[in-house]
Amino acid sequence: MAEEVSKVFDTILVLDFGSQYSHLITRRLREFNIYAEMLPCTQKISELSWKPKGVILSGGPYSVYEDGAPHVDHDVFALDVPILGICYGMQELAWINGKQVARGEKREYGPATLNVVDKVSPLFQGVDHSRVWMSHGDKLHGLPTGFKVIATSDNSPYCGISHESKPIYGIQFHPEVTHSTHGKILLKNFAVDLCHAQQNWTMENFIDTEIQRIRNLVGPTAEVIGAVSGGVDSTVASKLMTEAIGDRFHALLVDNGVLRLNEAAMVKETLGDGLGINLTVVDASEEFLSKLKGVADPEKKRKIIGNTFIHVFEREAAKIKPRDGKDIEFLLQGTLYPDVIESISFKGPSQTIKTHHNVGGLLEDMKLKLIEPLRELFKDEVRHLGELLGIPHDLVWRHPFPGPGIAIRVLGEVTPSQVQIARMADHIYIEEIKRAGLYHKIAQAFACLLPVKSVGVMGDQRTYEQVIALRAIETSDFMTADWFPFEHDFLKRVASRIVNEVDGVARVTYDITSKPPATVEWE
Ligand code: GLN
């Protein structure tokens, strides 16, 4: 799939040597409309079905001189396109051209000031004297054969090097991290001025290419099925399918009984009526809730929901009869690029591929072929795409919601009345967040129902009821997160509304734990 995008858009190939920042190189390039694709450093160049406009060798945790260190396929030089080595990538270029790499006396981690020696170097236009970010322990101990120094820093005499006659560059620092203040300009200089890549990677262009690609793939008669959840990814993927093949795409919303308040009705209205997606809503709430009865263990709850979902989906899908009388052939999946990166990034010999439990099961049982139109996209690109496809702003910018839904926000046993309490409290909380204009400042917010009772007093009567915990986090990537600093008046208002309006709640608390050590969800 990625190959086809790379055939249409000028592409910079990022070969990943395992750095934790590799995917950021791809991101930064796309931010100025250049398509970039990351592949593991072990990629054989002869096996590529497209030709990159330039190649970037990423950083990595290994040392080029150690046994078993990963090395680039030398055919990359025969491509005759510009090459940029970053940190390990530069050390790799040096290793290939004279082996002058060894452990430095001390590690260099943190900021340094870039001092450009070759003032006319296209790579460094507009970046001289800027702050660059270092993270290395190995060093070049001499110039690689055929190279010259084009930049230095206080600690690195070989902070930037380039080949005397070919467009091959190496830099010791990491331009892809935001701590390198002008790093983005440097990457743009490389891609645009040196590689001459066109800046045409826009979501407008992607829509056209992707619709055409889906049509070719599915053909004139086959039909496609996909699950929708009310979330951004599945909605955008479904809308794109509908644009491509109309009602030969069937969307299925399984109401598992642990969705948010009025969710099924909202999805029907927005996706079905509003966006014209061929949608079937199946109410399986009783089936899910009866299976969850008596189960308090979070992992068991997740498994039950996952398995029941597969079961219900298969059963309901079998009721859909394609017009050509054949079976449904494809399953739509809203996989995003970060999941793809996770599965292809270079992790050495112990590389593991993550598979999605639900999809794997469905593909096997139903003999379906997978179709993943968002596979090349980052989340912000998906949102932009969603806006262009006319999906309502509120849906496009919705907070993420976990697959097992409210079942993992009702701690302990999940019963219909517990779900209702959690659902009502959550609804009030989110409503107040929106009213206060805070929804888009928060990455994720929700209410949890705790399995404890607490004494209270209401109207002179003793009460003995449950506790709601509120959570709201700020984060850019969900890997680490901090709790959101609400004004006290806001918390006061929410707490008072929840206790007054939701039967069964006597007390409200606010979760002030960051991630790590806590996770975003409570279960
Ligand atoms: N492992 C190499 C070093 O320590 C490269 C580090 C990197 O690419 N960030 O120098």
Residues whose N, C-alpha, C, O or C-beta is under 5 A from the ligand:
A	BS01	LIG	G59 G60 P61 Y62 S63 I86 C87 Y88 S135 H136 G137 D138
